Amino acid sequence: MMDMKHTAIFFLAAFFAIAGACTPETTVKPDEGTEQPEKPGGEDKPGGNEENPDTPEKPGGDQPGGEDKPGGEDKPGGEEETPVSVVVVDPGERYVETKPTPLHPELEHNVEYHEFFNPLQDDLDEFGNIDYVCAQGKGTDWPYITEDYSIRFYQSASASRNGGYIRVRAHNGAKILSVTVGSATSTKIAHSLDGKAKKSETAEVKAGGTYTADTECSSVTFYCMGTTQSERWEMNSIKVRYKGGFVEEDFYVEPKEYGPLVRVDLPFSEDFESGFPTTDKPSYYKYGLTAGRENLRWSTWYGSFSWQNPIAGKQSAQLRIYQEDEDYYENTQFGHLKMEHFIENLSKVSFKYRFSEFWTKATVSWCEFGSSEWRDPQQIALKNYPDRETVQSFTYELGKTANAKIRIEIDPDSGHPSKGHYDLVFDDFVFE
């Protein structure tokens, strides 16, 4: 009797188990069009193997040169982020390159040289208004730079033909008024104007003497008319009086800050992850770099958006100070990081930074939309020596609510390293 009772209970339990397994509600698949939450440890979760801690992650990870190295599919700056709402309130001015125009056609200038380094062609003023070009003509050899930095023009074999010659030319709307050439040797010289074949009368010039063509023209050519070796012409000076052409102020361009005025939801963050691709090997561009999302772009000078030792995320904005280059004649060798857009109703900016050396410093300032004036500079500096190579926070108050952008410049008092470089790294900007 007990065996029959146990048997009955067993069959009854089996019946309910089978019936429960067939209940429809437990087998309904979700609608494929419904967005599902990410699984813990999925592709978008840092440390994607947390569910299986004994399973090692793939080599590379976030390390430079690994699978996530710049240039790969997951390169820094290549990740898609949640789109932000950006409204262009005013597109602002755009930079248009213009050719300078000579504004002083009657202004007279004088240039004079007593040493020469090029026997073929060279400028005689810093704006390219006057230059010279030399040629062999019927001379016995090409013009030659002597040990005294004169130009030697060789004689011809016939008095009816000229030897070597030099042509002085005007450019950029300038006009030559007179040219005087000197000679270290006794020689014979003639000249012609504006490329014409007809020459002036030949004149004898004593050693240490000069010869002048005194007339308004676009070019004047001086010929060595000597016929013997002792009559070679060694030009040891040239003086040009001319009018017009470019002057320094013709090249002056009033500084302007370009970029659109945008409206974003404040507080707004920038972490240099989206729209800031890096190269396989980070480059710190001496001639400027501009990158970022559309209408939210930033620029650097002597800087980059790099994956090397970022403050947060996969990359940061990074500036460098290199050893001083005495032959670098461009803009300053101290870099900057600058917004290339203006944010509407901005009053405060906070960010994180890290300096590799205690003595490096930077300055932050702001500029209002429609202006070119940078205002309210504040210094960014470490307080204590142990703070070097540590992440610091900085908050910058504009003093009012304005349509504004900011710029961070390296302070020249930071100096240049004797070797290697100094690093200044910035990230996690929050605009309020």
C-alpha positions as a Markdown table, in Angstrom:
| # | Residue | x | y | z |
|---|---|---|---|---|
| 1 | Met | 0.0 | 0.0 | 0.0 |
| 2 | Met | 2.8 | 2.4 | 0.9 |
| 3 | Asp | 4.5 | 1.5 | -2.5 |
| 4 | Met | 1.4 | 2.3 | -4.4 |
| 5 | Lys | 1.1 | 5.6 | -2.6 |
| 6 | His | 4.7 | 6.6 | -3.4 |
| 7 | Thr | 4.2 | 5.6 | -7.0 |
| 8 | Ala | 1.1 | 7.8 | -7.3 |
| 9 | Ile | 2.8 | 10.8 | -5.8 |
| 10 | Phe | 5.8 | 10.3 | -8.2 |
| 11 | Phe | 3.5 | 10.3 | -11.3 |
| 12 | Leu | 1.6 | 13.3 | -10.1 |
| 13 | Ala | 4.8 | 15.4 | -9.6 |
| 14 | Ala | 6.0 | 14.4 | -13.0 |
| 15 | Phe | 2.7 | 15.5 | -14.6 |
| 16 | Phe | 2.9 | 19.0 | -13.0 |
| 17 | Ala | 6.6 | 19.4 | -14.1 |
| 18 | Ile | 5.8 | 18.6 | -17.7 |
| 19 | Ala | 2.8 | 20.9 | -17.7 |
| 20 | Gly | 4.8 | 23.8 | -16.2 |
| 21 | Ala | 7.5 | 23.4 | -18.8 |
| 22 | Cys | 5.0 | 23.9 | -21.6 |
| 23 | Thr | 3.5 | 27.1 | -20.2 |
| 24 | Pro | 3.6 | 29.7 | -23.1 |
| 25 | Glu | 4.6 | 32.7 | -21.0 |
| 26 | Thr | 8.0 | 31.3 | -20.3 |
| 27 | Thr | 9.0 | 30.9 | -24.0 |
| 28 | Val | 7.9 | 34.2 | -25.5 |
| 29 | Lys | 10.8 | 35.9 | -27.3 |
| 30 | Pro | 11.2 | 39.7 | -26.9 |
| 31 | Asp | 10.4 | 41.8 | -30.0 |
| 32 | Glu | 13.6 | 42.1 | -32.0 |
| 33 | Gly | 12.9 | 45.8 | -32.5 |
| 34 | Thr | 12.9 | 46.5 | -28.7 |
| 35 | Glu | 16.2 | 47.8 | -27.4 |
| 36 | Gln | 17.6 | 45.4 | -24.8 |
| 37 | Pro | 19.9 | 46.4 | -21.9 |
| 38 | Glu | 23.6 | 45.5 | -22.3 |
| 39 | Lys | 24.8 | 42.4 | -20.6 |
| 40 | Pro | 27.2 | 42.8 | -17.8 |
| 41 | Gly | 30.7 | 42.4 | -19.1 |
| 42 | Gly | 29.6 | 43.0 | -22.7 |
| 43 | Glu | 31.6 | 44.8 | -25.4 |
| 44 | Asp | 30.6 | 48.2 | -24.1 |
| 45 | Lys | 31.5 | 47.5 | -20.5 |
| 46 | Pro | 35.0 | 48.1 | -19.2 |
| 47 | Gly | 36.7 | 44.9 | -18.3 |
| 48 | Gly | 34.5 | 42.8 | -20.6 |
| 49 | Asn | 35.5 | 39.5 | -19.0 |
| 50 | Glu | 34.4 | 40.2 | -15.4 |
| 51 | Glu | 31.8 | 37.3 | -15.6 |
| 52 | Asn | 34.7 | 35.0 | -16.3 |
| 53 | Pro | 37.6 | 36.4 | -14.2 |
| 54 | Asp | 39.8 | 33.4 | -14.9 |
| 55 | Thr | 39.7 | 34.1 | -18.6 |
| 56 | Pro | 42.5 | 36.5 | -19.6 |
| 57 | Glu | 41.7 | 39.5 | -21.7 |
| 58 | Lys | 43.2 | 39.7 | -25.2 |
| 59 | Pro | 46.6 | 41.3 | -25.3 |
| 60 | Gly | 46.8 | 44.9 | -26.4 |
| 61 | Gly | 43.7 | 46.2 | -24.6 |
| 62 | Asp | 44.1 | 49.9 | -24.1 |
| 63 | Gln | 47.9 | 49.7 | -24.4 |
| 64 | Pro | 49.6 | 51.6 | -27.2 |
| 65 | Gly | 50.5 | 49.2 | -29.9 |
| 66 | Gly | 47.8 | 46.7 | -28.9 |
| 67 | Glu | 44.5 | 45.9 | -30.6 |
| 68 | Asp | 43.2 | 49.3 | -29.6 |
| 69 | Lys | 46.1 | 51.2 | -31.0 |
| 70 | Pro | 45.4 | 54.3 | -33.0 |
| 71 | Gly | 44.6 | 53.6 | -36.6 |
| 72 | Gly | 42.7 | 50.4 | -35.8 |
| 73 | Glu | 38.9 | 50.0 | -35.7 |
| 74 | Asp | 38.8 | 51.0 | -32.0 |
| 75 | Lys | 41.4 | 53.7 | -32.3 |
| 76 | Pro | 41.1 | 56.6 | -29.8 |
| 77 | Gly | 38.7 | 59.2 | -31.0 |
| 78 | Gly | 37.0 | 56.8 | -33.3 |
| 79 | Glu | 34.3 | 55.7 | -30.9 |
| 80 | Glu | 30.7 | 56.7 | -31.4 |
| 81 | Glu | 29.2 | 58.7 | -28.6 |
| 82 | Thr | 25.7 | 59.7 | -27.9 |
| 83 | Pro | 25.0 | 62.6 | -30.2 |
| 84 | Val | 24.8 | 66.0 | -28.5 |
| 85 | Ser | 22.4 | 68.7 | -29.4 |
| 86 | Val | 24.3 | 71.5 | -31.1 |
| 87 | Val | 22.5 | 74.5 | -32.6 |
| 88 | Val | 24.5 | 77.0 | -34.6 |
| 89 | Val | 23.2 | 80.3 | -33.5 |
| 90 | Asp | 25.6 | 82.3 | -35.7 |
| 91 | Pro | 28.1 | 80.8 | -38.2 |
| 92 | Gly | 30.5 | 83.6 | -37.4 |
| 93 | Glu | 33.3 | 84.8 | -39.7 |
| 94 | Arg | 35.4 | 82.5 | -41.7 |
| 95 | Tyr | 39.1 | 83.0 | -42.5 |
| 96 | Val | 39.7 | 84.0 | -46.1 |
| 97 | Glu | 43.3 | 84.3 | -47.3 |
| 98 | Thr | 43.9 | 87.6 | -49.1 |
| 99 | Lys | 46.8 | 88.8 | -51.1 |
| 100 | Pro | 48.4 | 92.0 | -49.7 |
| 101 | Thr | 48.1 | 95.1 | -51.7 |
| 102 | Pro | 50.9 | 97.8 | -51.9 |
| 103 | Leu | 49.3 | 100.9 | -50.3 |
| 104 | His | 52.1 | 103.4 | -50.6 |
| 105 | Pro | 53.1 | 103.6 | -54.3 |
| 106 | Glu | 55.0 | 106.9 | -53.9 |
| 107 | Leu | 56.9 | 106.0 | -50.7 |
| 108 | Glu | 60.7 | 105.9 | -51.4 |
| 109 | His | 63.1 | 103.3 | -50.1 |
| 110 | Asn | 66.8 | 102.7 | -50.2 |
| 111 | Val | 68.6 | 99.4 | -50.0 |
| 112 | Glu | 72.4 | 98.9 | -50.0 |
| 113 | Tyr | 74.7 | 95.8 | -50.0 |
| 114 | His | 78.4 | 95.4 | -49.8 |
| 115 | Glu | 78.6 | 91.6 | -49.6 |
| 116 | Phe | 77.1 | 89.0 | -51.9 |
| 117 | Phe | 76.6 | 85.3 | -51.4 |
| 118 | Asn | 74.8 | 84.2 | -54.6 |
| 119 | Pro | 76.3 | 84.6 | -58.0 |
| 120 | Leu | 73.0 | 83.8 | -59.8 |
| 121 | Gln | 70.0 | 85.5 | -58.1 |
| 122 | Asp | 69.0 | 87.0 | -54.8 |
| 123 | Asp | 66.6 | 89.5 | -53.2 |
| 124 | Leu | 67.8 | 92.9 | -52.2 |
| 125 | Asp | 65.0 | 93.7 | -49.8 |
| 126 | Glu | 63.0 | 91.7 | -47.3 |
| 127 | Phe | 59.7 | 92.0 | -49.1 |
| 128 | Gly | 60.8 | 90.9 | -52.6 |
| 129 | Asn | 60.4 | 94.3 | -54.2 |
| 130 | Ile | 63.9 | 94.4 | -55.6 |
| 131 | Asp | 66.1 | 91.5 | -56.7 |
| 132 | Tyr | 69.0 | 90.8 | -59.0 |
| 133 | Val | 69.9 | 88.0 | -61.5 |
| 134 | Cys | 73.3 | 87.4 | -63.0 |
| 135 | Ala | 74.3 | 85.7 | -66.3 |
| 136 | Gln | 77.5 | 84.9 | -68.2 |
| 137 | Gly | 76.5 | 86.7 | -71.4 |
| 138 | Lys | 79.5 | 86.6 | -73.8 |
| 139 | Gly | 81.9 | 86.4 | -70.9 |
| 140 | Thr | 84.6 | 83.7 | -70.6 |
| 141 | Asp | 83.0 | 82.2 | -67.5 |
| 142 | Trp | 80.0 | 82.3 | -65.2 |
| 143 | Pro | 79.9 | 85.1 | -62.6 |
| 144 | Tyr | 81.8 | 84.1 | -59.4 |
| 145 | Ile | 81.8 | 84.9 | -55.7 |
| 146 | Thr | 85.3 | 86.1 | -54.7 |
| 147 | Glu | 86.9 | 85.7 | -51.3 |
| 148 | Asp | 85.9 | 89.3 | -50.5 |
| 149 | Tyr | 82.2 | 88.5 | -51.2 |
| 150 | Ser | 82.2 | 90.5 | -54.4 |
| 151 | Ile | 80.7 | 89.1 | -57.7 |
| 152 | Arg | 83.2 | 88.8 | -60.5 |
| 153 | Phe | 81.9 | 89.3 | -64.0 |
| 154 | Tyr | 84.2 | 88.1 | -66.8 |
| 155 | Gln | 85.2 | 90.0 | -69.9 |
| 156 | Ser | 84.3 | 89.1 | -73.4 |
| 157 | Ala | 86.8 | 88.7 | -76.3 |
| 158 | Ser | 85.3 | 91.6 | -78.3 |
| 159 | Ala | 84.7 | 95.2 | -77.5 |
| 160 | Ser | 81.4 | 95.0 | -79.5 |
| 161 | Arg | 80.0 | 92.4 | -77.2 |
| 162 | Asn | 79.4 | 92.5 | -73.5 |
| 163 | Gly | 80.8 | 90.0 | -71.0 |
| 164 | Gly | 78.9 | 88.9 | -67.8 |
| 165 | Tyr | 76.1 | 91.1 | -66.6 |
| 166 | Ile | 73.7 | 91.7 | -63.6 |
| 167 | Arg | 70.0 | 92.7 | -64.0 |
| 168 | Val | 68.3 | 94.6 | -61.1 |
| 169 | Arg | 64.5 | 94.2 | -61.2 |
| 170 | Ala | 61.5 | 95.8 | -59.5 |
| 171 | His | 58.5 | 93.8 | -58.4 |
| 172 | Asn | 55.1 | 94.2 | -56.6 |
| 173 | Gly | 54.4 | 97.5 | -58.4 |
| 174 | Ala | 57.7 | 99.1 | -57.3 |
| 175 | Lys | 59.7 | 101.4 | -59.6 |
| 176 | Ile | 63.4 | 101.8 | -59.7 |
| 177 | Leu | 64.6 | 105.4 | -59.4 |
| 178 | Ser | 68.4 | 104.9 | -59.5 |
| 179 | Val | 71.0 | 102.1 | -59.1 |
| 180 | Thr | 74.6 | 102.6 | -58.2 |
| 181 | Val | 77.1 | 99.7 | -58.5 |
| 182 | Gly | 80.7 | 99.8 | -57.3 |
| 183 | Ser | 83.8 | 98.0 | -58.6 |
| 184 | Ala | 86.9 | 96.7 | -56.7 |
| 185 | Thr | 88.8 | 96.6 | -60.0 |
| 186 | Ser | 89.4 | 98.9 | -63.0 |
| 187 | Thr | 86.8 | 98.0 | -65.6 |
| 188 | Lys | 84.4 | 99.2 | -68.3 |
| 189 | Ile | 80.6 | 99.2 | -67.7 |
| 190 | Ala | 77.5 | 100.0 | -69.8 |
| 191 | His | 73.8 | 99.6 | -69.0 |
| 192 | Ser | 70.4 | 99.2 | -70.6 |
| 193 | Leu | 66.8 | 99.8 | -69.3 |
| 194 | Asp | 63.7 | 97.6 | -69.1 |
| 195 | Gly | 65.3 | 94.7 | -71.0 |
| 196 | Lys | 66.0 | 96.6 | -74.2 |
| 197 | Ala | 69.0 | 95.6 | -76.3 |
| 198 | Lys | 70.3 | 99.1 | -76.8 |
| 199 | Lys | 73.1 | 99.9 | -74.3 |
| 200 | Ser | 74.4 | 103.2 | -73.0 |
| 201 | Glu | 77.8 | 104.5 | -73.9 |
| 202 | Thr | 80.6 | 102.4 | -72.3 |
| 203 | Ala | 82.2 | 104.1 | -69.3 |
| 204 | Glu | 85.6 | 103.4 | -67.7 |
| 205 | Val | 85.4 | 102.8 | -63.9 |
| 206 | Lys | 88.5 | 103.0 | -61.7 |
| 207 | Ala | 89.2 | 100.6 | -58.9 |
| 208 | Gly | 87.1 | 101.7 | -55.9 |
| 209 | Gly | 84.8 | 103.7 | -58.2 |
| 210 | Thr | 81.1 | 103.6 | -58.9 |
| 211 | Tyr | 78.7 | 103.7 | -61.9 |
| 212 | Thr | 75.1 | 105.0 | -61.7 |
| 213 | Ala | 72.0 | 104.5 | -63.8 |
| 214 | Asp | 69.7 | 107.4 | -62.7 |
| 215 | Thr | 66.3 | 107.0 | -64.3 |
| 216 | Glu | 62.9 | 105.6 | -63.4 |
| 217 | Cys | 62.4 | 102.1 | -64.8 |
| 218 | Ser | 61.3 | 98.5 | -64.0 |
| 219 | Ser | 64.7 | 97.0 | -64.5 |
| 220 | Val | 68.3 | 98.0 | -65.3 |
| 221 | Thr | 71.1 | 95.8 | -66.6 |
| 222 | Phe | 74.8 | 96.4 | -66.1 |
| 223 | Tyr | 77.3 | 94.8 | -68.4 |
| 224 | Cys | 81.0 | 94.2 | -68.0 |
| 225 | Met | 82.5 | 95.7 | -71.2 |
| 226 | Gly | 86.1 | 94.9 | -70.5 |
| 227 | Thr | 88.0 | 92.8 | -73.0 |
| 228 | Thr | 91.1 | 91.7 | -71.1 |
| 229 | Gln | 91.6 | 89.8 | -67.9 |
| 230 | Ser | 92.7 | 93.0 | -66.1 |
| 231 | Glu | 89.3 | 94.6 | -67.0 |
| 232 | Arg | 87.2 | 92.0 | -65.3 |
| 233 | Trp | 84.5 | 93.6 | -63.1 |
| 234 | Glu | 84.3 | 92.7 | -59.4 |
| 235 | Met | 81.1 | 94.3 | -58.1 |
| 236 | Asn | 81.7 | 95.1 | -54.5 |
| 237 | Ser | 78.5 | 97.2 | -53.7 |
| 238 | Ile | 75.1 | 98.0 | -55.0 |
| 239 | Lys | 72.7 | 100.7 | -53.9 |
| 240 | Val | 69.1 | 100.9 | -55.1 |
| 241 | Arg | 66.7 | 103.8 | -54.6 |
| 242 | Tyr | 63.1 | 102.8 | -55.5 |
| 243 | Lys | 59.5 | 103.7 | -54.7 |
| 244 | Gly | 56.4 | 101.7 | -54.1 |
| 245 | Gly | 56.2 | 97.9 | -53.5 |
| 246 | Phe | 55.3 | 96.2 | -50.3 |
| 247 | Val | 56.0 | 97.5 | -46.8 |
| 248 | Glu | 55.5 | 95.7 | -43.5 |
| 249 | Glu | 52.1 | 97.1 | -42.8 |
| 250 | Asp | 50.8 | 95.8 | -46.1 |
| 251 | Phe | 51.1 | 92.3 | -44.7 |
| 252 | Tyr | 49.4 | 93.1 | -41.4 |
| 253 | Val | 46.2 | 91.3 | -40.9 |
| 254 | Glu | 44.0 | 92.3 | -38.0 |
| 255 | Pro | 43.7 | 89.4 | -35.6 |
| 256 | Lys | 40.3 | 87.8 | -35.5 |
| 257 | Glu | 38.8 | 84.9 | -33.7 |
| 258 | Tyr | 36.8 | 82.7 | -36.1 |
| 259 | Gly | 34.3 | 80.0 | -35.5 |
| 260 | Pro | 30.6 | 79.5 | -35.0 |
| 261 | Leu | 28.5 | 80.5 | -32.0 |
| 262 | Val | 26.7 | 77.4 | -30.8 |
| 263 | Arg | 24.0 | 76.6 | -28.3 |
| 264 | Val | 24.4 | 73.4 | -26.2 |
| 265 | Asp | 22.8 | 72.0 | -23.1 |
| 266 | Leu | 24.8 | 73.2 | -20.1 |
| 267 | Pro | 26.6 | 71.8 | -18.4 |
| 268 | Phe | 28.4 | 70.5 | -21.4 |
| 269 | Ser | 31.5 | 68.2 | -21.4 |
| 270 | Glu | 34.4 | 67.7 | -23.8 |
| 271 | Asp | 36.8 | 64.8 | -23.2 |
| 272 | Phe | 38.5 | 64.7 | -26.6 |
| 273 | Glu | 37.3 | 61.1 | -27.4 |
| 274 | Ser | 34.9 | 61.7 | -30.3 |
| 275 | Gly | 36.1 | 63.4 | -33.5 |
| 276 | Phe | 39.7 | 63.6 | -32.3 |
| 277 | Pro | 41.6 | 60.8 | -34.1 |
| 278 | Thr | 45.2 | 60.3 | -33.4 |
| 279 | Thr | 48.0 | 59.0 | -35.6 |
| 280 | Asp | 49.8 | 55.7 | -35.1 |
| 281 | Lys | 52.6 | 57.7 | -33.4 |
| 282 | Pro | 51.4 | 60.8 | -31.6 |
| 283 | Ser | 52.6 | 64.0 | -33.3 |
| 284 | Tyr | 52.9 | 67.3 | -31.6 |
| 285 | Tyr | 52.3 | 69.6 | -34.5 |
| 286 | Lys | 54.5 | 72.6 | -34.7 |
| 287 | Tyr | 52.3 | 74.2 | -37.4 |
| 288 | Gly | 49.0 | 73.7 | -35.7 |
| 289 | Leu | 46.3 | 70.9 | -35.6 |
| 290 | Thr | 42.6 | 71.3 | -35.7 |
| 291 | Ala | 40.1 | 68.5 | -34.9 |
| 292 | Gly | 36.8 | 67.6 | -33.2 |
| 293 | Arg | 33.2 | 67.2 | -33.9 |
| 294 | Glu | 31.4 | 69.4 | -36.3 |
| 295 | Asn | 30.9 | 72.9 | -34.9 |
| 296 | Leu | 32.8 | 71.8 | -31.7 |
| 297 | Arg | 36.3 | 71.9 | -33.0 |
| 298 | Trp | 39.5 | 72.6 | -31.1 |
| 299 | Ser | 43.0 | 73.6 | -32.2 |
| 300 | Thr | 46.5 | 73.2 | -30.9 |
| 301 | Trp | 49.9 | 74.7 | -31.5 |
| 302 | Tyr | 52.9 | 72.5 | -30.5 |
| 303 | Gly | 50.3 | 70.0 | -29.4 |
| 304 | Ser | 48.1 | 67.0 | -30.3 |
| 305 | Phe | 45.2 | 64.9 | -29.1 |
| 306 | Ser | 47.1 | 61.9 | -27.9 |
| 307 | Trp | 46.7 | 58.4 | -26.3 |
| 308 | Gln | 50.1 | 58.7 | -24.5 |
| 309 | Asn | 49.4 | 58.8 | -20.8 |
| 310 | Pro | 45.9 | 60.4 | -20.9 |
| 311 | Ile | 44.4 | 61.9 | -17.8 |
| 312 | Ala | 41.1 | 60.1 | -18.4 |
| 313 | Gly | 39.6 | 57.9 | -21.1 |
| 314 | Lys | 41.7 | 56.9 | -24.0 |
| 315 | Gln | 43.2 | 60.2 | -25.0 |
| 316 | Ser | 43.7 | 63.8 | -23.8 |
| 317 | Ala | 44.7 | 67.2 | -25.3 |
| 318 | Gln | 48.5 | 67.4 | -24.8 |
| 319 | Leu | 51.0 | 70.2 | -25.3 |
| 320 | Arg | 54.7 | 69.9 | -25.4 |
| 321 | Ile | 57.7 | 72.1 | -24.8 |
| 322 | Tyr | 60.8 | 71.0 | -26.8 |
| 323 | Gln | 64.4 | 72.1 | -26.7 |
| 324 | Glu | 64.8 | 75.6 | -28.2 |
| 325 | Asp | 65.2 | 75.7 | -31.9 |
| 326 | Glu | 67.2 | 78.8 | -32.8 |
| 327 | Asp | 66.5 | 78.3 | -36.5 |
| 328 | Tyr | 62.7 | 78.3 | -36.0 |
| 329 | Tyr | 61.4 | 81.5 | -37.4 |
| 330 | Glu | 57.6 | 80.8 | -37.3 |
| 331 | Asn | 55.3 | 81.7 | -34.5 |
| 332 | Thr | 56.2 | 81.0 | -30.8 |
| 333 | Gln | 57.6 | 77.7 | -29.8 |
| 334 | Phe | 55.3 | 77.7 | -26.8 |
| 335 | Gly | 52.1 | 76.0 | -27.7 |
| 336 | His | 48.4 | 76.5 | -26.9 |
| 337 | Leu | 45.1 | 74.7 | -26.8 |
| 338 | Lys | 42.1 | 76.7 | -28.1 |
| 339 | Met | 38.4 | 76.3 | -28.8 |
| 340 | Glu | 37.5 | 77.0 | -32.4 |
| 341 | His | 33.9 | 77.7 | -31.5 |
| 342 | Phe | 32.0 | 79.9 | -29.1 |
| 343 | Ile | 29.5 | 78.6 | -26.5 |
| 344 | Glu | 26.3 | 80.6 | -25.8 |
| 345 | Asn | 25.7 | 81.9 | -22.3 |
| 346 | Leu | 29.0 | 80.5 | -20.8 |
| 347 | Ser | 30.1 | 81.6 | -17.3 |
| 348 | Lys | 32.4 | 79.0 | -16.0 |
| 349 | Val | 34.8 | 76.3 | -17.2 |
| 350 | Ser | 36.4 | 73.6 | -15.2 |
| 351 | Phe | 39.0 | 71.0 | -16.3 |
| 352 | Lys | 41.7 | 68.6 | -15.2 |
| 353 | Tyr | 45.4 | 69.0 | -16.0 |
| 354 | Arg | 48.8 | 67.4 | -15.4 |
| 355 | Phe | 52.2 | 69.0 | -15.8 |
| 356 | Ser | 55.4 | 66.9 | -16.0 |
| 357 | Glu | 57.5 | 69.6 | -14.4 |
| 358 | Phe | 56.9 | 71.8 | -11.4 |
| 359 | Trp | 58.1 | 75.0 | -13.1 |
| 360 | Thr | 55.9 | 74.7 | -16.2 |
| 361 | Lys | 53.0 | 77.2 | -16.2 |
| 362 | Ala | 50.1 | 78.1 | -18.5 |
| 363 | Thr | 47.6 | 80.9 | -18.8 |
| 364 | Val | 43.8 | 80.6 | -19.5 |
| 365 | Ser | 41.8 | 83.4 | -20.9 |
| 366 | Trp | 38.5 | 83.9 | -22.7 |
| 367 | Cys | 37.3 | 85.8 | -25.9 |
| 368 | Glu | 33.8 | 87.0 | -26.6 |
| 369 | Phe | 32.0 | 86.2 | -29.9 |
| 370 | Gly | 32.6 | 89.0 | -32.4 |
| 371 | Ser | 35.7 | 90.2 | -30.7 |
| 372 | Ser | 39.4 | 89.4 | -30.9 |
| 373 | Glu | 40.4 | 90.5 | -27.4 |
| 374 | Trp | 41.5 | 87.9 | -24.9 |
| 375 | Arg | 40.3 | 88.8 | -21.4 |
| 376 | Asp | 40.9 | 88.0 | -17.7 |
| 377 | Pro | 44.0 | 85.9 | -17.9 |
| 378 | Gln | 44.6 | 83.5 | -15.0 |
| 379 | Gln | 47.7 | 81.4 | -14.4 |
| 380 | Ile | 47.6 | 77.6 | -14.1 |
| 381 | Ala | 50.5 | 76.4 | -12.0 |
| 382 | Leu | 51.3 | 73.7 | -9.5 |
| 383 | Lys | 51.4 | 74.6 | -5.8 |
| 384 | Asn | 53.9 | 72.1 | -4.6 |
| 385 | Tyr | 56.8 | 70.2 | -6.1 |
| 386 | Pro | 55.2 | 66.7 | -5.4 |
| 387 | Asp | 52.2 | 67.8 | -7.5 |
| 388 | Arg | 54.1 | 67.2 | -10.7 |
| 389 | Glu | 52.8 | 64.2 | -12.7 |
| 390 | Thr | 49.6 | 64.2 | -10.7 |
| 391 | Val | 46.1 | 65.1 | -11.9 |
| 392 | Gln | 45.0 | 68.5 | -10.7 |
| 393 | Ser | 41.7 | 70.4 | -11.1 |
| 394 | Phe | 41.1 | 74.0 | -12.2 |
| 395 | Thr | 38.0 | 76.2 | -12.3 |
| 396 | Tyr | 37.9 | 79.3 | -14.4 |
| 397 | Glu | 35.2 | 82.0 | -13.8 |
| 398 | Leu | 34.6 | 84.4 | -16.7 |
| 399 | Gly | 33.1 | 87.0 | -14.3 |
| 400 | Lys | 29.9 | 87.2 | -16.3 |
| 401 | Thr | 27.7 | 85.2 | -18.7 |
| 402 | Ala | 28.9 | 85.6 | -22.3 |
| 403 | Asn | 29.1 | 84.0 | -25.7 |
| 404 | Ala | 32.6 | 82.9 | -25.3 |
| 405 | Lys | 35.5 | 80.6 | -26.1 |
| 406 | Ile | 38.7 | 79.9 | -24.0 |
| 407 | Arg | 42.4 | 79.5 | -24.8 |
| 408 | Ile | 45.1 | 77.9 | -22.7 |
| 409 | Glu | 48.7 | 79.1 | -23.6 |
| 410 | Ile | 52.0 | 77.8 | -22.3 |
| 411 | Asp | 53.8 | 80.6 | -20.3 |
| 412 | Pro | 57.2 | 81.3 | -21.9 |
| 413 | Asp | 58.7 | 81.6 | -18.4 |
| 414 | Ser | 58.4 | 77.8 | -18.3 |
| 415 | Gly | 61.6 | 77.7 | -20.3 |
| 416 | His | 63.0 | 75.0 | -22.6 |
| 417 | Pro | 64.3 | 71.6 | -21.5 |
| 418 | Ser | 68.0 | 70.8 | -22.0 |
| 419 | Lys | 66.9 | 67.4 | -23.4 |
| 420 | Gly | 63.6 | 65.6 | -24.0 |
| 421 | His | 60.4 | 67.6 | -23.5 |
| 422 | Tyr | 58.0 | 69.0 | -21.0 |
| 423 | Asp | 54.3 | 67.7 | -21.1 |
| 424 | Leu | 51.2 | 69.7 | -20.3 |
| 425 | Val | 48.0 | 67.6 | -20.5 |
| 426 | Phe | 44.4 | 68.7 | -20.3 |
| 427 | Asp | 41.1 | 66.8 | -20.2 |
| 428 | Asp | 37.5 | 66.5 | -18.9 |
| 429 | Phe | 36.4 | 70.1 | -19.7 |
| 430 | Val | 33.0 | 71.0 | -18.3 |
| 431 | Phe | 31.3 | 74.2 | -19.5 |
| 432 | Glu | 28.6 | 75.9 | -17.4 |
